[in-house]
Amino acid sequence: MSTDAPTTHFGYEEVAANQKAGRVRDVFDSVAQNYDLMNDLMSGGLHRLWKRFTLTKTGLRNGDCALDVAGGTADLTAGMSRQVGKSGLVCLTDINAAMLEQGRRRLVNDAIVGNVEIAQANAECLPFAADTFHCVTIGFGLRNVTDKDAALASMWRGLKPGGRLLILEFSKPALNFIEPLYEFHLFKVLPTLGRIIAKDESSYQYLAESIRMHPDQEALLNMMTAARLEDCHYHNLASGIVALHIGYKY
């Protein structure tokens, strides 16, 4: 790899920046079919509570427009579609076609049709007009983005003035005694579950490493402020294992 070429991290591995999106796509192509089952197993079902809490912070009303970035299997999309009602609109995007297909199936199975549009899109350059959405969410997706600053700027651009960005993501445990247990869960339990359930240990090893490489609560807060989001704050969930960051565009 040329020393002049821009690089980034893929888990703990340093790779050329222009290779990461493809590597991440390969991971999610592999895990898409078992994604929801693995989320339940890995979090003990807590991810459903974290997403439910996120939905209480959208501020959406009947007739509003919302965007779910890296929305994958459409958990947040489904919740927001109910919040905006038949006269509103939710756009579900993901860079990965296999994940979008799982999301499409869930929406159809749940009879959520008519107010959801689906588009394959890169979070770093979202194909929407400026000042479009009352709320933008990204749940457990930002850590997989190559250029997080570009993604934050793209999501800020899509927000209407007064709109809010919600980032639900793994973060840093607030209690020191949790750390050893958390490390064991990330690097022993997750890859083992990946090997047994999804028949893909390496993808879940990457996912564990990507959690550790993601900016912590305060670092992400600073990145949001740098992206011109205002009144930024966060809620620690599960003692900081997960955090919900919120910022506004004024």
C-alpha positions as CSV (number, residue, x, y, z in Angstrom):
1,M,0.0,0.0,0.0
2,S,1.4,3.4,-1.0
3,T,2.3,5.5,2.0
4,D,0.8,8.5,0.2
5,A,-2.6,6.9,-0.2
6,P,-5.2,7.9,2.4
7,T,-6.0,5.1,4.8
8,T,-8.6,4.3,7.3
9,H,-9.4,1.5,9.7
10,F,-11.4,-1.6,8.9
11,G,-11.8,-2.9,12.4
12,Y,-8.2,-3.1,13.7
13,E,-6.8,-3.4,10.2
14,E,-5.5,-0.3,8.3
15,V,-6.7,-0.3,4.7
16,A,-6.8,2.1,1.8
17,A,-9.8,4.5,2.3
18,N,-11.2,3.6,-1.1
19,Q,-11.3,-0.1,-0.1
20,K,-13.3,0.2,3.1
21,A,-16.8,0.5,1.6
22,G,-16.3,-2.6,-0.4
23,R,-15.0,-4.6,2.6
24,V,-18.0,-3.4,4.7
25,R,-20.4,-4.4,1.9
26,D,-18.9,-7.9,1.9
27,V,-19.5,-8.1,5.7
28,F,-23.1,-7.1,5.5
29,D,-23.7,-9.3,2.4
30,S,-22.7,-12.2,4.6
31,V,-24.6,-11.2,7.7
32,A,-27.8,-9.8,6.2
33,Q,-29.9,-13.0,6.3
34,N,-29.2,-13.5,10.0
35,Y,-28.9,-9.9,11.1
36,D,-32.0,-9.6,13.2
37,L,-31.6,-13.0,14.9
38,M,-27.9,-12.1,15.7
39,N,-28.9,-8.7,17.1
40,D,-31.3,-10.4,19.5
41,L,-28.7,-13.0,20.6
42,M,-25.9,-10.5,20.9
43,S,-27.8,-7.9,22.9
44,G,-30.2,-10.2,24.7
45,G,-33.0,-8.4,22.9
46,L,-31.9,-5.0,24.4
47,H,-31.4,-3.5,20.9
48,R,-35.2,-3.4,20.6
49,L,-35.5,-1.2,23.8
50,W,-32.7,1.1,22.5
51,K,-34.5,1.6,19.2
52,R,-37.8,2.1,21.0
53,F,-36.1,4.8,23.1
54,T,-34.7,6.4,20.0
55,L,-38.2,6.6,18.5
56,T,-39.4,8.6,21.5
57,K,-36.9,11.3,20.6
58,T,-37.7,11.8,16.9
59,G,-40.2,14.6,17.5
60,L,-42.1,13.5,14.4
61,R,-45.7,14.4,13.8
62,N,-48.4,13.4,11.4
63,G,-47.4,14.5,7.9
64,D,-43.6,14.9,8.6
65,C,-40.8,13.6,6.5
66,A,-38.0,11.4,8.0
67,L,-34.8,9.7,6.7
68,D,-33.4,6.5,8.1
69,V,-29.7,6.3,7.0
70,A,-28.0,2.9,7.0
71,G,-31.4,1.6,8.0
72,G,-30.8,-2.0,7.1
73,T,-33.6,-4.2,8.3
74,A,-35.9,-1.1,8.8
75,D,-36.6,-1.2,12.6
76,L,-36.4,2.6,12.9
77,T,-38.1,3.1,9.6
78,A,-41.1,1.0,10.7
79,G,-41.5,3.0,13.9
80,M,-41.2,6.4,12.1
81,S,-43.6,5.4,9.4
82,R,-46.3,5.0,12.1
83,Q,-45.3,8.3,13.6
84,V,-45.7,10.3,10.4
85,G,-48.9,8.6,9.3
86,K,-50.3,8.2,5.9
87,S,-49.7,11.8,4.9
88,G,-46.0,11.6,5.9
89,L,-43.0,10.0,4.3
90,V,-40.0,8.0,5.5
91,C,-37.0,7.3,3.3
92,L,-35.1,4.1,4.1
93,T,-31.5,4.1,2.8
94,D,-28.6,1.7,3.0
95,I,-25.4,1.3,1.0
96,N,-25.9,-2.5,1.0
97,A,-28.5,-4.0,-1.3
98,A,-28.8,-7.3,0.7
99,M,-29.6,-5.3,3.9
100,L,-32.2,-3.3,2.0
101,E,-33.9,-6.4,0.7
102,Q,-34.2,-7.6,4.3
103,G,-35.7,-4.3,5.2
104,R,-38.1,-4.4,2.3
105,R,-39.3,-7.8,3.3
106,R,-39.9,-6.7,6.9
107,L,-42.0,-3.7,5.8
108,V,-44.1,-5.8,3.6
109,N,-44.6,-8.5,6.2
110,D,-45.6,-5.8,8.7
111,A,-48.0,-4.3,6.1
112,I,-46.1,-1.0,6.2
113,V,-46.6,0.4,2.7
114,G,-47.6,3.6,1.1
115,N,-45.5,6.1,3.2
116,V,-42.0,4.5,2.9
117,E,-39.6,4.9,0.0
118,I,-36.4,2.8,-0.3
119,A,-33.1,3.9,-1.9
120,Q,-29.6,2.4,-2.0
121,A,-27.4,5.3,-1.0
122,N,-24.1,6.2,0.5
123,A,-24.4,8.0,3.8
124,E,-21.5,10.3,2.8
125,C,-23.4,11.7,-0.2
126,L,-27.1,11.3,0.3
127,P,-29.1,12.0,-2.9
128,F,-31.7,14.3,-1.3
129,A,-32.4,18.0,-1.6
130,A,-31.3,20.2,1.2
131,D,-33.7,21.1,4.0
132,T,-36.0,18.1,3.3
133,F,-36.4,16.1,6.6
134,H,-37.8,16.8,10.0
135,C,-35.7,14.0,11.5
136,V,-32.7,11.9,10.3
137,T,-31.7,8.7,12.1
138,I,-28.7,6.4,11.8
139,G,-28.8,3.3,14.0
140,F,-25.6,1.3,14.4
141,G,-24.4,2.4,11.1
142,L,-22.1,5.4,11.5
143,R,-19.1,3.3,12.7
144,N,-19.1,1.5,9.4
145,V,-18.9,4.7,7.3
146,T,-15.5,5.5,5.8
147,D,-15.7,9.3,6.1
148,K,-17.8,10.0,9.2
149,D,-17.4,13.8,8.9
150,A,-18.7,13.7,5.3
151,A,-21.7,11.6,6.5
152,L,-22.5,14.0,9.3
153,A,-22.3,16.9,6.8
154,S,-24.6,15.1,4.4
155,M,-27.2,14.3,7.0
156,W,-27.0,17.9,8.3
157,R,-27.7,19.2,4.8
158,G,-30.8,17.0,4.4
159,L,-32.4,18.3,7.6
160,K,-34.9,21.1,7.6
161,P,-34.1,24.1,9.9
162,G,-35.3,23.0,13.3
163,G,-34.9,19.3,12.4
164,R,-32.9,16.8,14.4
165,L,-30.3,14.1,13.8
166,L,-30.4,11.0,16.0
167,I,-27.3,8.8,16.1
168,L,-27.7,5.4,17.9
169,E,-24.4,3.7,18.2
170,F,-22.2,1.6,20.5
171,S,-20.0,3.7,22.7
172,K,-17.8,3.6,25.8
173,P,-19.1,2.0,29.0
174,A,-19.3,4.6,31.7
175,L,-18.5,2.2,34.5
176,N,-14.9,0.8,34.7
177,F,-15.9,-2.6,36.2
178,I,-18.0,-3.3,33.1
179,E,-15.0,-3.1,30.7
180,P,-13.7,-6.7,31.3
181,L,-17.1,-8.2,30.8
182,Y,-17.7,-6.1,27.8
183,E,-14.4,-7.1,26.2
184,F,-15.2,-10.7,26.8
185,H,-18.6,-10.3,25.2
186,L,-17.2,-8.4,22.2
187,F,-14.2,-10.6,21.4
188,K,-15.3,-14.0,22.6
189,V,-19.1,-14.2,22.6
190,L,-19.8,-12.3,19.3
191,P,-17.4,-14.2,17.1
192,T,-18.5,-17.5,18.6
193,L,-22.1,-16.7,17.9
194,G,-21.1,-15.6,14.4
195,R,-19.4,-18.9,13.8
196,I,-22.3,-21.0,15.2
197,I,-25.4,-19.1,14.0
198,A,-24.2,-17.2,10.9
199,K,-21.4,-19.5,9.9
200,D,-19.2,-16.4,9.6
201,E,-16.8,-15.7,12.5
202,S,-14.6,-13.2,10.7
203,S,-17.5,-10.8,10.0
204,Y,-18.5,-10.7,13.7
205,Q,-14.8,-10.2,14.6
206,Y,-14.8,-7.2,12.4
207,L,-18.0,-5.9,14.0
208,A,-16.5,-6.2,17.5
209,E,-13.4,-4.4,16.4
210,S,-15.4,-1.6,14.7
211,I,-17.2,-1.0,18.0
212,R,-13.9,-0.5,19.7
213,M,-12.6,1.9,17.0
214,H,-15.7,4.1,17.0
215,P,-15.4,7.5,18.7
216,D,-16.6,7.6,22.3
217,Q,-19.4,9.9,23.5
218,E,-17.5,13.1,23.8
219,A,-15.5,12.6,20.6
220,L,-18.7,12.1,18.6
221,L,-20.3,15.1,20.3
222,N,-17.4,17.2,19.1
223,M,-17.7,15.8,15.6
224,M,-21.4,16.7,15.5
225,T,-20.6,20.3,16.7
226,A,-18.0,20.6,14.0
227,A,-20.6,19.5,11.4
228,R,-22.7,22.6,12.4
229,L,-25.2,20.7,14.5
230,E,-26.4,22.6,17.6
231,D,-27.6,21.8,21.1
232,C,-25.8,18.5,20.8
233,H,-26.2,16.0,23.7
234,Y,-26.4,12.3,24.4
235,H,-28.1,9.7,26.5
236,N,-26.1,6.8,27.8
237,L,-28.0,3.5,27.5
238,A,-26.9,0.3,29.2
239,S,-24.4,2.2,31.2
240,G,-22.8,3.7,28.1
241,I,-22.4,0.5,26.1
242,V,-24.8,2.3,23.7
243,A,-25.4,6.0,23.4
244,L,-28.0,8.1,21.6
245,H,-26.6,11.4,20.3
246,I,-29.0,14.1,19.3
247,G,-28.2,17.4,17.5
248,Y,-30.3,20.0,15.7
249,K,-30.0,22.2,12.6
250,Y,-31.1,25.8,13.2
